[in-house]
Amino acid sequence: MILLRFPTFWESATRSCSLLLYLLVSSQSVTRPTKPRTILLMPISPTTWLEQSSNDLIADIPQRLKQVDQAIAAWMGRWSVPILRVALGVVFIWFGALKIFEVSPVVDLVAATVYIVPPEVFVPVLGVWEVLIGLSMLYRPFIRVGIFLLFLQMPGTFLPLVLLPDVTFITFPYALTVEGQYIIKNLVIIGAALVVGSTVQGEQPEE
């Protein structure tokens, strides 16, 4: 009977030894708590911090300048033509009113240029003409009318350069008098009128 039961006993003993060995090994392999690791932070001197900050700021300057430039260009693109149109309107109304009330400094110049018409008639008429140009520039539906009147007037404004060179030039053809400079500045007005006229088809109603 003992021999018959020996295999069973042997199997039980083997299992017990294996279990004991497993428990022994497991107890030795348990992770022991480790000491917390201390991280030492090296202090940064104020000089080093300032150098790093200044380097970052310098590196960002091109991008910031580009953003500012884009914002300014966008603002100018939106408002340049309206401001130019209002400026033309104000200048023509102002200068025209001076001629209507005969207090313009160019009355004598106009009278000497268009001598076939009495100045007391021609100068006020010219003033009314200029006021109409200015009002047309300020009122959007009449911009085409204002530009048409302006370009009818402009050739006449250059007549003193041909008819009165002694008045408009100190040394012909490059040294201008005050009167000559007053006339040449009309080139800027012509350019501004061309810019305003180029936007007539594409303008949208104001909000």
C-alpha positions as CSV (number, residue, x, y, z in Angstrom):
1,M,0.0,0.0,0.0
2,I,2.9,2.4,0.8
3,L,4.5,1.7,-2.6
4,L,1.2,2.3,-4.4
5,R,0.8,5.6,-2.6
6,F,4.5,6.7,-3.1
7,P,3.9,8.5,-6.4
8,T,1.1,10.5,-4.9
9,F,3.3,11.4,-1.9
10,W,6.2,12.3,-4.2
11,E,4.0,14.6,-6.3
12,S,2.7,16.4,-3.2
13,A,6.2,16.9,-1.9
14,T,7.5,18.2,-5.2
15,R,4.6,20.7,-5.4
16,S,5.3,21.8,-1.9
17,C,9.0,22.4,-2.5
18,S,8.2,24.3,-5.7
19,L,5.7,26.5,-3.9
20,L,8.2,27.2,-1.1
21,L,11.0,28.0,-3.6
22,Y,8.6,30.4,-5.5
23,L,7.7,32.2,-2.3
24,L,11.3,32.5,-1.4
25,V,12.3,34.0,-4.8
26,S,9.3,36.3,-4.8
27,S,10.1,37.7,-1.4
28,Q,13.7,38.6,-2.5
29,S,12.5,40.2,-5.8
30,V,10.0,42.6,-4.2
31,T,10.9,46.1,-5.3
32,R,12.3,48.0,-2.4
33,P,11.3,51.7,-2.0
34,T,13.8,54.0,-3.5
35,K,14.9,57.2,-2.2
36,P,13.4,60.2,-4.0
37,R,15.8,61.7,-6.5
38,T,16.8,65.3,-5.8
39,I,17.1,67.5,-8.9
40,L,19.4,70.4,-8.4
41,L,18.4,73.5,-10.2
42,M,21.3,75.7,-11.2
43,P,20.4,79.4,-10.5
44,I,20.5,81.7,-13.6
45,S,22.1,84.9,-13.1
46,P,20.2,88.1,-14.0
47,T,22.8,88.9,-16.7
48,T,22.3,85.5,-18.4
49,W,18.5,86.0,-18.2
50,L,18.7,89.4,-19.7
51,E,20.9,88.2,-22.5
52,Q,18.5,85.3,-23.3
53,S,15.5,87.7,-23.2
54,S,17.2,90.3,-25.4
55,N,18.2,87.6,-27.9
56,D,14.6,86.4,-28.1
57,L,13.3,89.9,-28.6
58,I,15.8,90.6,-31.3
59,A,14.9,87.3,-33.0
60,D,11.2,88.4,-33.0
61,I,11.8,91.9,-34.4
62,P,11.6,91.0,-38.1
63,Q,8.3,89.1,-37.6
64,R,6.8,91.9,-35.5
65,L,7.9,94.5,-38.0
66,K,6.3,92.5,-40.8
67,Q,3.1,92.3,-38.9
68,V,3.1,96.0,-38.3
69,D,3.9,96.7,-41.9
70,Q,1.0,94.4,-43.1
71,A,-1.4,96.2,-40.7
72,I,-0.4,99.6,-41.9
73,A,-0.6,98.6,-45.6
74,A,-4.0,97.1,-45.0
75,W,-5.3,100.3,-43.4
76,M,-3.8,102.4,-46.2
77,G,-5.4,100.2,-48.8
78,R,-8.8,100.6,-47.2
79,W,-8.8,104.3,-46.5
80,S,-6.3,105.9,-49.1
81,V,-8.9,106.5,-51.9
82,P,-11.6,107.9,-49.6
83,I,-9.2,110.2,-48.0
84,L,-7.7,111.2,-51.3
85,R,-11.2,111.9,-52.7
86,V,-12.1,114.1,-49.7
87,A,-8.8,115.9,-49.9
88,L,-9.5,116.8,-53.5
89,G,-13.0,118.0,-52.6
90,V,-11.7,120.2,-49.8
91,V,-9.0,121.8,-51.9
92,F,-11.2,122.6,-54.9
93,I,-14.0,124.0,-52.7
94,W,-11.5,126.1,-50.7
95,F,-9.6,127.5,-53.7
96,G,-12.8,128.0,-55.6
97,A,-14.4,130.0,-52.8
98,L,-11.4,132.3,-52.7
99,K,-11.9,133.1,-56.3
100,I,-15.6,133.7,-55.9
101,F,-14.9,136.2,-53.2
102,E,-12.0,137.7,-55.1
103,V,-9.5,137.1,-52.3
104,S,-7.4,134.5,-54.2
105,P,-3.7,135.3,-54.7
106,V,-3.9,134.1,-58.3
107,V,-6.5,136.6,-59.4
108,D,-3.9,138.7,-61.2
109,L,-2.3,135.6,-62.8
110,V,-5.6,134.4,-64.1
111,A,-6.5,137.9,-65.4
112,A,-3.2,138.2,-67.2
113,T,-3.6,134.8,-68.8
114,V,-7.2,135.0,-69.9
115,Y,-7.1,138.7,-70.9
116,I,-9.8,138.4,-73.5
117,V,-12.5,138.0,-70.7
118,P,-12.9,140.6,-68.0
119,P,-11.4,139.2,-64.8
120,E,-14.4,140.3,-62.6
121,V,-16.4,137.9,-64.7
122,F,-14.0,135.1,-65.5
123,V,-12.5,134.7,-62.0
124,P,-15.8,134.1,-60.1
125,V,-17.0,131.8,-62.9
126,L,-13.7,129.8,-62.5
127,G,-14.3,129.7,-58.8
128,V,-17.8,128.3,-59.2
129,W,-16.4,125.7,-61.6
130,E,-13.8,124.6,-58.9
131,V,-16.5,124.5,-56.2
132,L,-18.6,122.2,-58.4
133,I,-15.6,119.9,-58.8
134,G,-15.0,119.8,-55.1
135,L,-18.7,119.0,-54.3
136,S,-18.7,116.3,-57.0
137,M,-15.7,114.7,-55.3
138,L,-17.4,114.6,-52.0
139,Y,-20.7,113.2,-53.3
140,R,-20.1,109.7,-54.6
141,P,-22.7,109.5,-57.4
142,F,-21.2,112.7,-59.0
143,I,-17.5,111.6,-59.0
144,R,-17.6,111.1,-62.8
145,V,-18.9,114.6,-63.3
146,G,-16.2,116.1,-61.0
147,I,-13.4,114.3,-62.9
148,F,-14.9,115.4,-66.2
149,L,-15.0,119.0,-65.1
150,L,-11.5,118.7,-63.6
151,F,-9.9,117.5,-66.8
152,L,-11.6,120.2,-68.8
153,Q,-10.0,122.8,-66.5
154,M,-6.5,121.3,-66.2
155,P,-5.1,122.3,-69.6
156,G,-6.0,126.0,-68.9
157,T,-4.1,125.9,-65.6
158,F,-0.8,125.3,-67.5
159,L,-1.3,128.2,-69.9
160,P,0.8,130.7,-67.8
161,L,3.8,128.5,-68.3
162,V,3.6,129.2,-72.0
163,L,2.0,132.6,-72.1
164,L,3.7,134.2,-69.1
165,P,7.2,132.6,-68.8
166,D,8.6,135.7,-67.1
167,V,6.0,135.3,-64.3
168,T,6.3,131.6,-63.9
169,F,10.1,131.0,-64.3
170,I,13.2,132.6,-62.7
171,T,15.4,130.7,-65.2
172,F,13.6,128.9,-68.0
173,P,12.9,125.9,-68.0
174,Y,13.8,124.6,-64.6
175,A,13.8,127.4,-62.0
176,L,10.2,128.1,-61.1
177,T,8.8,131.1,-59.3
178,V,6.1,130.7,-56.6
179,E,3.5,131.1,-59.3
180,G,5.2,128.4,-61.4
181,Q,5.3,126.0,-58.5
182,Y,1.6,126.7,-57.8
183,I,0.9,125.6,-61.4
184,I,3.2,122.5,-61.5
185,K,1.5,121.1,-58.4
186,N,-1.5,120.5,-60.5
187,L,0.3,117.4,-61.8
188,V,-0.3,115.9,-58.4
189,I,-4.0,116.8,-58.6
190,I,-4.2,115.1,-62.0
191,G,-2.6,111.9,-60.6
192,A,-5.0,111.9,-57.6
193,A,-8.0,112.4,-60.0
194,L,-6.8,109.4,-62.0
195,V,-6.6,107.2,-58.9
196,V,-10.1,108.2,-57.8
197,G,-11.5,107.7,-61.2
198,S,-10.0,104.3,-61.5
199,T,-12.1,103.1,-58.5
200,V,-15.5,104.4,-59.7
201,Q,-16.6,101.0,-61.2
202,G,-15.4,99.0,-58.3
203,E,-16.7,101.1,-55.4
204,Q,-19.3,99.6,-53.1
205,P,-22.0,101.6,-51.3
206,E,-20.9,102.9,-48.0
207,E,-22.3,101.3,-44.9
